[in-house]
Amino acid sequence: MQRNGKKLRRVLAGGAALAAVAGGVTASLSTANAATPDTHRATAHYGKPSPVRPPHTAPVSVEVFAPERGDNTGADGKGWFVDMELSFHNASLKQTGFTGPQLTGPAAHNDIPPFPGTFSPGQDDRNPGLVVLDSTVNSTAPFSGPGTNLANLFNLTGVTDRTPHGTELWDTWIVGDSIAGKDVDSVLTVAVVADLDHDGVYDDAPPVVKDANHDGRIDAKDLRLLGVASNIVQVPFHINGAPAA
């Protein structure tokens, strides 16, 4: 597939839909304070190792379009995007765990027609195998720090390709509050969790990822101990603290 063309098409197709929720997203998590930066910051010039990847035989492939490595995203800690593609190899739509398309957001946008989906931290009701972590997310309720699964905050989810060889989903979130801090280096970590209960469906992502190796961090190592069906994508980037104007 030609990634540049696909990326352009998804931006054009998703722009109008996201506009419907973007206005309310800024106020979505008004109880959340600016995050306290994790002491494990991205190194200077974002000199991070390559994403952690299992063998090419992994049943799911994750590609993150935004943020990109080293991006200086958002304004006043918000207004930045997480945008990704999930490719399930040799899997039907049912096996992906997908339960329906969503166009959702905070307040009046939460869980309403025509494409309802709940909007809160935790396991996504529409894409329940996905884990999305950010290293600088705060611990103010309803968040639980960097181990918080942010997947259920995604606004726009749909099916982009179905073939005899697999299924492709796209997932997009516009971050409406400074839940991961302002003017801080951060690391996004994304993966699809393995079929932990062995029912043939990727729907076992936890609401919170635990510090499985007890090293004081929640990161790719903990996801590998939990069990993943995909590559683990890690994106070091910067969250801009300057206001929009």
N, C-alpha and C positions, 0 to 999 in steps of 0.2 A: 504494500500500500504506500502511496505517496504521502508522507507525513505532512509536508508543507501545505499541500492542497487541502488535506483533511483538516488541518488546523485552521486554515482560513475559512473553510465552509462552516466549521463548528462555531467560530467566532461570530459569523454573520447570522447563523441560525439561532444561536443562543442569546445574542445581544438583546433582542426585543423581549424575549421571555424573562431574562434576568432583570430587565428594567422594571418589570412588574413587582419584583420583590425588593429591589435595591433600596428604594426609598425608605422602607421600614426596617431594613437590616441594621442600620446604624444604631437604632434604639433597641435592638433585639435583646441585648444582654446588659441592660443598664445597671444591673447590680454588680457586674464584674469590674474590678479595679484594674489599673495598669499592672502588668505582670512584673514580678521580681525576676530579673534575668537569672537563668541557670548559671551556676559557676562554670559549667562545661560549655564554653562558648566556641563558636566557629573560629578557626585560627585565622591569622592575618591573611588577607587576599583569598579567604575561603579555601585554604589549602587542605581539602578533605580527601580521604581515600575514595576510590571509585565505589559506586553503589554495591551493596552486598548482593550477590546473585548466586542462586543455586544452579545445578546443572541445567543445560538447555532442555532437558526433558521435563522441567517444571510444568505442571498442568495449567498454570495461569501466568500471563505476562502483564506487568504493570508499567505504564509509561506516563510520567508526569510532564505536562506541558508548561504549567505555571505553578509556583515560581520556578525560574531556571536558576542554576547554580550562580551565586554571586549577585543576583538581582537585588536592587534597592527598592523595596516594594511599599506601596501604600502611602498614606498621608495621615499624620497624627495617630499612627499605629493601626489604621483600619483602611478599608477600601481596597485590599489586595485580594488576589484570586488564588484558589487552588483548583487546578483543572487537570483531569487525567482520563486515560483510557485503560480499560481492563479487558484483556483478551483471554477468554477461557477456551483452551484447546480441547477439541473432542468432547465438548460439553454442550448439552441442550440448554435452552433458556431456563428451564426449571432447575437444572443442576447448578446454575450460577447462584441460586438463592434469590434472584431478582423477583420481587413481588408486584411490581407495577411502576410505571413512570411517575415522576414527581416534579412539581413546580411549587416550591414551598418557601416559607420564610417565617419571620417572627410575627407575633401579635395577630392581626387580622389575616395574615397570609398563612398561618399555621394550619395545616391539615384541612384544606378546603378544596372543593372541586375547581377545575375539572381534573387536576392531577394531584390529589392530596398526598401529603407525607408529613410525618411529625417532625418537629424542629426543636432539638435539644441536644446536649452532649450525650454520647453513648452509642450503642449499636444502632446502625441505620435500619429502619423498618423496611426500606425498599431495596437496600443493598447490604444484607446482613453479614456478609463475610469480610467486609472491608474494615481495615484499621488505618486510621490517620492520626498520627501523633505530631505534636510540636514541642520542641525542647524547652520553650520558655512560657508555656501556658501556665497561668496562675492557679492557685488553690482556693480561690474564692468560690463558694457555692454558686452554681451547680458544677463547677469544675473541680478536678482532683489532681491538679498539677500536670506535669508532663506525661503522665500515664493515661490521661483522659483520652478516650476514643472520640475523635471529633467528627466521625463519619456521618452522624445523624444531623449535623448542621448543614449538610450539602443541600443546595437549593434546586438543582436541576439534574435529573437522572433519566436516562433513556437507553433504548436499544438501538445501536447503530449498524450492526451487521449480524446476520444469522445465516450460516451455511451448514452443509453436512459435516464440516470439519471443526465447527466451533461457534462461539457467540462472543460478540463485542459489546461492551457497555461504555458509555461516557458519563462522567460525573463532574459537576462544577459547583464551587462555593465562592461567594463573595463575602469576605470577612468583614462584618459590620461593626465590630467593636475591638478595642485594643486588648483582647484577651491574652495575647502573647507578648505584650509589652510595646514600648515605643523606643526608637533609636537603639535597637538591640540586635545582635547577631543571633540567629535562630537556626534550627535544623528541623526540617520537615521529614518525617519517616512514614512511608506508605507500604502496605502489603495486603494480600488477601490471605486470611487464616485458613489453615488446612481443615479438612472435613474431620473435625475432632471426635464427633459422635458416630462417624462411619455410617451415616444414613444416605450418602450419595449426593448431598447438597452442601454447597459452601455457604453456611449460614451460622457459623460458630464464633464470630468475632465477639470479644468481651466488651463490656462497657468501659472497663478500666484495665489497662495492662499493668501487671505487677512487676516489681523489681525481682525477677526470677533468679538472677545470679547475685543479688545482694551487693551490688557494687555502688549503690547510691544514685544510679542513673536508670532511666527508662529509654531503651534504644533498640537497635537492631538485634543485639545479642539476646535481649529478653523475648523478642518476637520469634527468634529462631528456637529458643527453648520452649515457647508456647506451641509452636508448630505452624509453618506457613506453607501455602500451596504455590506461592509465587516468588519472584525476585523481591528483594526488599530495597525500595528506592529511598535514598537519603539525599536531601537537597539542602545544602547550607546557603543561607541568604540573609539579607538584612531587612529589618522592619523599620521603615522611615518614621521618625517622630515629628518631623516638621509639618505644620498645618498645610492644608490645601491652598490657602490664600493668605 
